[in-house]
Amino acid sequence: MPPLEANYDESINKSTDFVDDHKWGKLFPTCVADPDRSSQFMTRMIYVAFSTVLHRRGILSTEYFSKNYITEKSRCLTLCFKNPKALAIAQKLKSAGEAVKKGYLKELSLVLSNNEDDEEAFEVYSMKFHYFKDGGVAAYFSTNAEGDQQSPREKLSRVDYKGTGSVKDQLLSLLRGVLYMTHKILTPLQEGYAANLRVNYTDETPEDFKIDGFSDSNSFYSLPQDIQSATIGHVRPGYHGAVFECASIHMNDAYQAEMSMKRYHAKNCDSLGYNANETLFTTMDSENDPKASQTLIDSVTPASNEKKNTTVENLAKSLDQSATVVTPKQTRATRKNAGEAVKTRTSPYSKTRSRK
């Protein structure tokens, strides 16, 4: 059985909260309201979202992907289970989904750096998770004392579950956001870089827990001080939430990027058959609609249509290698009692590709 084959018992769904779409039902649960199917959706969403980035950003060539349907009207390319190297990556994404089910995964990131073991990244696609213990109703928190703008993850904690149909539209919007980000906002990648998946755990994670396929490392990742970051999209099934963000030196201006993406979603949602969900943007409040003087696509170079060097002979080997320990960086601290010193939990990561 493929690592992400649908295996849902939809006979138990007696509510009106479901998506009546044959293609959707083959890949995702038709209802995502309860804890089990909410986590099942998250596992599949992780697989589809990172597959889309790997394909659209040209990190892996088309031979590693196969056609898949999100709905009867929407399709994308996802990692192909018949390709051994792509299957290995899909297995690791599934393992990350299992950590989400346990409530242990805080962030899953695709990290691009100049060398395999660099702590500093020049481009990162980060998926940050939030867990709703009470299900559909969000916990509302006041702003901090300084009145600082909330992060997308903090905004996510205030989002209520609005049904499976809304989650479907959120996912479609997120995937279209990946397409727009990689082809219209970011300038092309240069040859000679490394890419790997890295994870960061929640404070509740047991010290001996490790996601299958991820090697231990003392670092997560760091970003250059002047790097730009923008939100791609979010999803909010019954008991989980995730915000997908991109930080890159190939992004000229985060505010212009998000304004451009917001207009793109508003223009295309009707023609694509989904409702416009407010994206939890980094640089603005979702309910505001400030007028920007120009869109980012007016001032950046579109992604090149030329065929990239997509040689990945080292992919399978790098997936099985242990990660080299680099400069230690504290990523999570736990304290069992007041008399013990704070302990640092290492952040495992898995190498997905080295490109030279």
Secondary structure, DSSP 4 states (H G I P E B T S, - for coil): --TT-----GGG--SS-----HHHHHHS-S---SHHHHHHHHHHHHHHHHHHHHHHTTSS-GGGEEEEEEETTEEEEEE-TTSHHHHHHHHHHHHHHHHHHHT-EEEEEEEEESSTT-SB-SEEEEEEEEE-TTTTSPPP-PPPTT-PPPPHHHHHTTPPP--HHHHHHHHHHHHHHHHHIIIIISPPPPSSEEEEEEEEE-TTS-TT---TT-B--S---B--TT-EEEEEEEE--SSEEEEEEEEETT-S-HHHHHHHHHHHHHHHHHHHT---PPP--SSS-TT--PPPSS-GGGTSPPPP-SPP----TTHHHHHHSPPPP-S-----EE-SSTTSPPEEPP--EEEEEEE-
